[in-house]
């Protein structure tokens, strides 16, 4: 009995949706993502049930697969920690939040050195953007504009096609990345110098 036949897909689809919807909140993932992972698992395994006379076997396999994918998602969620270098540093000092404001739970004027550092970072970034070649400065300013422009509006302002914005943006960001990496000081020597 092949689980990939259309009759089984039609029978198992609602069961899979229900099982995924039940397990998804506990796993911290979207039910559709869990459902998709189980379908991929089924396709990769080329699963064949051992006994065609036992109709419970495909449903049992499906329930086990949903639970296994939910466990994997929970483990993955525990390992994946978003990195925000501005919030903490190796020296234990708190950094400003991602929106540029003070860290959560601190007063606005609690850390003036954080505000100075944030201002220095912004100045360095603006300076590097201004030194980019060609249309890159205008494109980067439009992309970072507080007006939150769409690609169509940016293309109209800059007079270039909407389809070329992505590749141009990619080249500009690569150039900006290289410029900023070159400005970072090389780490000092550690240990004994020879």
C-alpha positions as CSV (number, residue, x, y, z in Angstrom):
1,X,0.0,0.0,0.0
2,X,1.6,3.2,-1.1
3,X,0.8,6.2,1.1
4,X,1.5,8.6,-1.8
5,X,-1.6,7.5,-3.7
6,X,-4.3,10.1,-4.2
7,X,-6.9,8.2,-2.2
8,X,-4.6,8.2,0.9
9,X,-3.6,11.8,0.4
10,X,-7.3,12.8,0.4
11,X,-8.0,10.6,3.5
12,X,-4.9,11.7,5.4
13,X,-5.1,15.4,4.6
14,X,-7.7,16.4,7.1
15,X,-6.1,14.2,9.8
16,X,-2.7,15.8,9.1
17,X,-4.3,19.3,9.3
18,X,-5.9,18.5,12.6
19,X,-2.8,16.9,14.1
20,X,-0.6,19.8,13.0
21,X,-3.0,22.4,14.3
22,X,-3.0,20.6,17.7
23,X,0.8,20.3,17.9
24,X,1.8,23.6,16.4
25,X,1.2,26.0,19.3
26,X,3.2,23.8,21.7
27,X,6.1,23.7,19.2
28,X,6.0,27.4,18.5
29,X,5.6,27.0,14.8
30,X,2.9,27.6,12.3
31,X,0.6,24.6,11.7
32,X,1.1,24.9,7.9
33,X,4.9,24.7,8.4
34,X,4.5,21.6,10.5
35,X,2.1,20.1,7.9
36,X,4.6,20.8,5.1
37,X,7.4,19.2,7.1
38,X,5.4,16.0,7.5
39,X,4.6,15.9,3.8
40,X,8.3,16.3,3.0
41,X,9.1,13.5,5.4
42,X,6.6,11.3,3.7
43,X,8.0,12.1,0.2
44,X,11.6,11.6,1.4
45,X,10.9,8.2,3.0
46,X,8.9,6.8,0.1
47,X,6.8,5.2,3.0
48,X,5.0,2.0,2.4
49,X,2.8,0.5,5.0
50,X,3.6,-3.1,5.9
51,X,0.0,-4.5,5.9
52,X,-2.5,-3.2,3.4
53,X,-5.4,-4.7,5.3
54,X,-4.7,-2.5,8.4
55,X,-6.1,1.0,7.7
56,X,-4.9,2.4,11.1
57,X,-1.2,2.1,10.0
58,X,-1.0,5.2,7.8
59,X,-2.9,7.3,10.4
60,X,-0.5,6.0,13.2
61,X,2.5,6.8,11.0
62,X,1.1,10.3,10.3
63,X,0.5,11.0,14.0
64,X,4.0,9.9,14.9
65,X,5.5,12.0,12.1
66,X,3.7,15.1,13.3
67,X,4.9,14.6,16.8
68,X,8.4,14.0,15.7
69,X,8.4,17.2,13.5
70,X,7.0,19.1,16.5
71,X,9.8,17.9,18.7
72,X,12.4,18.9,16.1
73,X,10.8,22.4,15.9
74,X,10.9,22.8,19.7
75,X,14.6,21.8,19.8
76,X,15.4,24.1,16.9
77,X,13.6,27.0,18.7
78,X,15.6,26.4,21.8
79,X,18.9,26.5,19.9
80,X,18.0,29.5,17.8
81,X,18.5,32.7,19.8
82,X,18.2,36.0,17.9
83,X,21.5,37.9,18.1
84,X,21.3,41.6,19.0
85,X,24.8,42.9,19.5
86,X,23.5,46.3,20.7
87,X,21.6,44.8,23.7
88,X,24.6,43.3,25.5
89,X,28.3,43.1,25.0
90,X,31.1,41.0,26.4
91,X,31.8,43.6,29.0
92,X,28.3,43.1,30.5
93,X,27.1,46.7,29.7
94,X,23.6,47.0,28.2
95,X,23.3,48.5,24.8
96,X,20.5,50.4,23.1
97,X,17.6,48.5,21.7
98,X,17.3,47.8,18.0
99,X,15.1,50.9,17.4
100,X,17.9,53.1,18.7
101,X,16.3,53.9,22.1
102,X,17.5,53.0,25.5
103,X,17.6,49.4,26.6
104,X,14.3,48.0,27.9
105,X,13.9,48.7,31.6
106,X,16.2,51.7,31.8
107,X,15.6,55.4,32.0
108,X,16.2,57.5,28.9
109,X,19.3,59.2,30.3
110,X,20.7,56.2,32.2
111,X,23.5,55.5,29.8
112,X,24.8,58.5,27.9
113,X,27.8,56.5,26.6
114,X,25.3,54.3,24.8
115,X,23.7,57.3,23.1
116,X,27.1,58.5,22.0
117,X,28.1,55.1,20.6
118,X,24.8,54.8,18.8
119,X,25.3,58.3,17.3
120,X,28.9,57.4,16.2
121,X,27.6,54.2,14.5
122,X,24.9,56.2,12.7
123,X,27.5,58.8,11.6
124,X,29.9,56.2,10.3
125,X,27.1,54.5,8.4
126,X,25.8,57.7,6.8
127,X,29.4,58.6,5.9
128,X,29.9,55.3,4.2
129,X,26.6,55.5,2.4
130,X,27.5,58.9,1.0
131,X,30.8,57.5,-0.3
132,X,29.2,54.7,-2.3
133,X,29.6,54.8,-6.1
134,X,27.0,55.6,-8.7
135,X,23.3,55.5,-7.8
136,X,23.9,53.6,-4.5
137,X,23.7,56.6,-2.2
138,X,20.3,57.7,-3.6
139,X,19.0,54.1,-3.6
140,X,20.2,53.5,0.0
141,X,18.6,56.7,1.2
142,X,15.3,55.8,-0.5
143,X,15.4,52.3,1.0
144,X,16.1,53.7,4.5
145,X,13.6,56.5,4.2
146,X,11.1,56.9,7.1
147,X,8.4,57.2,4.4
148,X,8.6,53.4,3.9
149,X,8.5,53.6,0.1
150,X,7.6,50.6,-2.1
151,X,9.9,49.3,-4.8
152,X,7.6,50.9,-7.4
153,X,7.9,54.3,-5.8
154,X,11.7,54.1,-5.4
155,X,12.0,53.0,-9.0
156,X,9.9,56.0,-10.1
157,X,12.0,58.5,-8.0
158,X,15.3,57.2,-9.2
159,X,14.2,56.7,-12.8
160,X,15.2,53.0,-13.0
161,X,13.2,49.9,-13.7
162,X,11.6,48.2,-10.7
163,X,13.2,44.8,-11.7
164,X,16.7,46.2,-11.5
165,X,16.3,47.5,-7.9
166,X,17.0,44.1,-6.3
167,X,20.3,43.5,-8.1
168,X,21.4,47.1,-7.7
169,X,20.5,47.0,-4.0
170,X,22.5,43.8,-3.6
171,X,25.6,45.3,-5.2
172,X,25.3,48.5,-3.1
173,X,25.0,46.5,0.1
174,X,28.0,44.4,-0.9
175,X,30.0,47.5,-1.5
176,X,28.9,49.1,1.7
177,X,29.8,45.9,3.6
178,X,33.3,45.9,2.1
179,X,33.7,49.6,2.9
180,X,32.7,49.2,6.6
181,X,34.8,46.0,7.0
182,X,37.8,47.9,5.8
183,X,37.3,50.6,8.4
184,X,37.2,48.2,11.3
185,X,40.5,48.1,13.0
186,X,42.5,44.8,12.9
187,X,42.5,43.0,16.3
188,X,45.7,43.5,18.3
189,X,48.2,40.7,18.8
190,X,47.6,38.5,21.8
191,X,50.2,36.7,23.9
192,X,53.9,37.1,23.2
193,X,55.1,39.0,20.2
194,X,57.9,37.5,18.3
